[in-house]
Amino acid sequence: MRKVMCILQAVCLLGISIMLSSHRAEAGDEGAKLRVAASPESVRATELAIGSDEAISKMLSHGVRVRIYAIPVTDTFVTFKKGSEESSLPVDRYGVVYDTVSHEKLILQEPDRVLLSQQVRELRGAHYGRLLPWEEAKVYVPNMSSFSLTDLETGLTFQVQRRAGSSHADVQPLTREDTEIMKRIYNGKWSWKRKAILVQADGQVLAASMHGKPHGGDGIPDNDFPGHFCVHFLGSTTHKTQTVDPEHQLMVFKAAGKLPEYVGAMNPDKIVATFFKTFNLKEIQASRMLFEAPYNDKLERLIAHVERIAADQKKVIAANASEDELIADLSQNVRMLAENKKVLKLKLGLILVRESPAEPWKIESIAAIDNKGKDMLDADK
């Protein structure tokens, strides 16, 4: 039965791939499109033609415009031409379109909104991988099997073989060429940095995370890779600690296109810890998701002038927020590595808010206070 299901899923994926393109549209292409990419910097993208430019412009013009406080983070955009000008507007999974210039959301007529939300859902489903726990995912990547890994950002793909691993997959590139592709993903330098990947195995496309550091035992000769590296799935644990690696789990959810749901379920302590992790991983799209105003000036200054943030103590951060509270005030002593390589010792202050106990926590404000009481993120600093 599983074989039959895999064949059916493969046929469905093939059908979708005929409709969708995993590359940017060529210069001569006409008509409006939906485009999904994991981040603004992502090379890998998936597109879907949704009608003529004129039809989409007309659909948008019939929408009701509502002024909003902030434009939300999204991975999906609708692109179309109006006259000689090309527009690219964010659209969320509910079919709501956003105007970044006027800071308005466009609530479409209900049939249009429902259709657009369905197209967004199908397009995102084709772009991302299935979120499966390790116990289910390992069935598709048994020991000594070979399969392909695709970097979610660059779209680069290489072949690997699973050699070991009981709570995650220990894999090695199959050939020298595969090792070279993997090294290109890491900009020519091996690194422990976690990256979101798609595992393509046995007719499935699964959400996973990898690092790029050869370590431990070897096994495949002449592949120019001195050891193995780790691939984590949902709930995978490390060898030494037998606990989940938070950074790997972040990347697994990114590969599944489910980061908003993942961070939306976090309490204030985890929100702040996740902010540190996403910032240090340079996963800026994920960092923005944590803020009530994702494109605020202070965050922009932090991104522009700080390379890393580290808490001075490893103890759990306490935000002192009860289950019913809507505001959490937190401060944390940190060390920031500035762009000039200078280490700054500061007190990071954050205020987190939510609209109701059922709504997700968001960072409302952030401040980096020096020993003179000045906020280093203010415009005049």
GILINUR-V580204 format. One line per field, one symbol per residue. ss: DSSP state (H for helix, E for strand, L for the rest). A space follows every 50 residues. Layout:
ss=???
This chain:
ss=LHHHHHHHHHHHHHHHHHHLELLLLLLLLLLEEEEELLLLLLLLLEEEEE ELHHHHHHHHHLLEEEELLLLLLLLEEEEEEELLEEEEEEELLLLLEEEL LLLEEEELLHHHHHHHHHHHHHHHHHHLLELLEHHHHLLLLLLLLEEEEE ELLLLLEEEEEEEELLLLEEEEELLHHHHHHHHHHLLLLLEEEEEEEEEE ELLEEEEEEEEELLELLLLLLLLLLLLEEEEELELLELLLLLLELHHHHH HHHHHLLLHHHHHHLLLHHHHHHHHHHHHHLLLHHHHHHLELLLLLHHHH HHHHHEEEEEELLLLLLLLLLLLLLLEEEEEEEEEEEELLLLEEEEEEEE EEELLLLLLLLEEEEEEEELLLLLELLLLLL
